Amino acid sequence: MKKLVAVLILFSLAFSGTEAFALTGKEAAKLDLTTPSGFSAEELSKGLRGELSFLAEEFVAAEENYGVNALFLCAVSALESGWGRYCFRKNNIFGWSGKDFETKAECIDFVASKIAEHYLSEEGKYYNGKTVSGVNVCYNGTDFWKNKVAGIMAMIWRDISAAKID
C-alpha cells in the first residue's frame, strides 16, 4: 500500500491539470527512492545531457531490475561524472570504488544492485532510509552531495516535463 501511495503521489506531482508540475530539489530529496520514476527510456532520454542521454534504457532497466528510482541513478551518475564525460576509472560513471567496467551499462547495473542491497534495503549495512538524505548518510555524507543530487533529479524531471508540453 505504501508503494501505491508513493506512485500516486509521483503521478499527481507529474501532472497538474494539463500543465506539468515542476519538481523542486526539496521535493526530490523526500521521494522514496524505491518508487519507480514512471518514465520510459524515451522520456528519460529527454531529461539527460551529455553522454548520459544515450544510456536512458540502461537506467530504466536498472530501475526495473533492482527497484532503484531511475531519476536518482541518473542524478548520481551526472554529478559523479559530469553527465558521463569524465570517468576516474574505465566506464565508471558513478566513481564507484575505483572499479573498471567493460561498459557504462555494466556500471549502471552494478551500482544499482549495490545501492538497492546496501543503501535502500532495511537489512542493508548502510541503510538510513529510502530518501536521498538517507542514502547520503553513508554514501557521501555532505550536504553539497545531497543537495546537488536532489537538484539534478528536479532538473531532469523539469526537462522531461518541458518536452512533454512541446
C-alpha positions in Angstrom: 0.0 0.0 0.0 2.9 2.4 0.9 4.4 2.0 -2.7 1.0 2.5 -4.3 0.6 5.8 -2.3 4.1 6.9 -3.4 3.4 6.1 -7.0 0.1 8.1 -6.9 2.0 11.0 -5.3 4.6 10.9 -8.0 1.9 10.8 -10.7 0.0 13.6 -9.2 3.2 15.7 -8.9 4.0 15.0 -12.6 0.7 16.5 -13.9 -1.5 19.2 -12.5 -4.3 19.5 -15.0 -2.7 19.9 -18.4 0.5 21.6 -17.2 3.5 19.7 -16.0 4.4 20.1 -12.4 7.9 21.4 -11.6 9.5 19.1 -9.0 11.8 21.0 -6.7 15.0 19.8 -5.2 13.5 19.8 -1.8 10.7 17.6 -3.0 13.1 15.3 -4.9 15.1 14.9 -1.7 11.9 13.5 0.0 11.0 11.0 -2.7 11.1 7.3 -1.8 13.9 6.1 -4.0 12.4 2.6 -4.2 9.4 4.1 -6.1 9.6 3.8 -9.9 10.1 7.1 -11.7 7.3 6.2 -14.1 9.4 7.4 -17.1 10.0 5.4 -20.2 13.5 5.3 -21.7 12.4 7.7 -24.4 11.0 10.1 -21.9 14.1 9.8 -19.6 16.5 10.5 -22.5 14.9 13.9 -22.9 16.0 14.9 -19.5 19.5 13.6 -19.7 22.5 15.5 -21.1 25.9 14.7 -22.5 27.0 11.1 -22.7 24.2 10.0 -20.3 21.5 10.8 -22.9 22.5 7.6 -24.7 22.0 5.5 -21.5 18.3 6.0 -20.7 17.4 2.4 -21.5 20.0 1.2 -19.1 18.8 3.4 -16.3 15.2 2.3 -16.8 16.3 -1.4 -16.9 18.2 -0.9 -13.6 15.1 0.7 -12.1 13.1 -2.3 -13.2 15.7 -4.9 -12.1 16.6 -3.5 -8.7 13.9 -1.1 -7.7 16.1 2.0 -7.5 14.5 5.1 -8.9 16.0 5.9 -12.4 16.0 9.7 -11.7 18.1 9.1 -8.7 20.6 6.9 -10.6 20.8 9.4 -13.4 21.4 12.3 -10.9 24.2 10.5 -9.0 25.9 9.5 -12.2 25.5 13.0 -13.7 27.1 14.5 -10.6 29.9 12.0 -10.3 30.9 12.0 -14.0 29.9 15.4 -15.4 27.0 13.9 -17.3 29.1 10.9 -18.4 32.0 12.9 -19.7 34.6 12.1 -17.1 35.3 8.7 -15.6 38.1 8.3 -13.0 38.1 4.6 -14.0 37.1 2.9 -17.2 33.4 3.4 -17.9 32.8 4.2 -14.2 30.2 7.0 -14.4 29.5 6.7 -10.6 33.1 6.8 -9.4 32.3 3.6 -7.6 35.2 2.2 -5.5 37.8 2.8 -8.2 36.4 -0.1 -10.2 36.7 -0.5 -14.0 33.7 -1.7 -16.1 33.5 -3.1 -19.6 30.7 -0.7 -20.5 28.8 2.1 -18.9 25.7 -0.1 -19.0 27.6 -2.7 -16.8 28.4 0.1 -14.4 24.8 1.2 -14.1 23.6 -2.3 -13.5 26.3 -3.0 -10.8 25.9 0.3 -8.9 22.0 0.0 -9.0 22.4 -3.5 -7.5 24.7 -2.3 -4.7 22.6 0.7 -3.9 19.5 -1.5 -3.7 21.3 -4.1 -1.5 23.3 -1.9 0.8 21.5 1.5 1.0 17.8 1.0 0.2 17.2 -2.4 1.8 16.2 -2.2 5.5 18.7 -5.1 6.0 21.5 -3.2 4.2 24.6 -2.3 6.0 24.3 1.4 5.0 20.6 1.7 5.3 19.4 5.0 6.8 16.1 5.5 5.0 14.9 5.4 1.4 15.4 9.1 0.5 18.4 11.0 -0.9 19.2 12.1 2.7 19.1 8.5 3.9 21.4 7.3 1.2 23.7 10.3 1.7 24.5 9.4 5.3 26.9 6.7 4.3 27.3 7.3 0.5 28.9 10.7 0.7 27.8 12.4 3.9 27.9 16.0 2.7 25.0 18.5 2.3 26.6 19.5 -1.0 26.2 16.0 -2.5 22.7 15.5 -1.2 21.5 18.9 -2.5 23.2 18.5 -5.8 21.7 15.1 -6.4 18.2 16.3 -5.5 18.7 19.4 -7.6 19.7 17.3 -10.6 16.8 15.0 -10.1 14.5 18.0 -10.2 16.3 19.4 -13.3 15.9 16.1 -15.2 12.2 16.0 -14.2 11.7 19.6 -15.4 13.4 18.8 -18.8 11.2 15.7 -19.3 8.1 17.7 -18.4 9.0 20.5 -20.7 9.5 18.0 -23.6 6.0 16.6 -22.9 4.5 20.1 -23.2 6.3 20.8 -26.5 
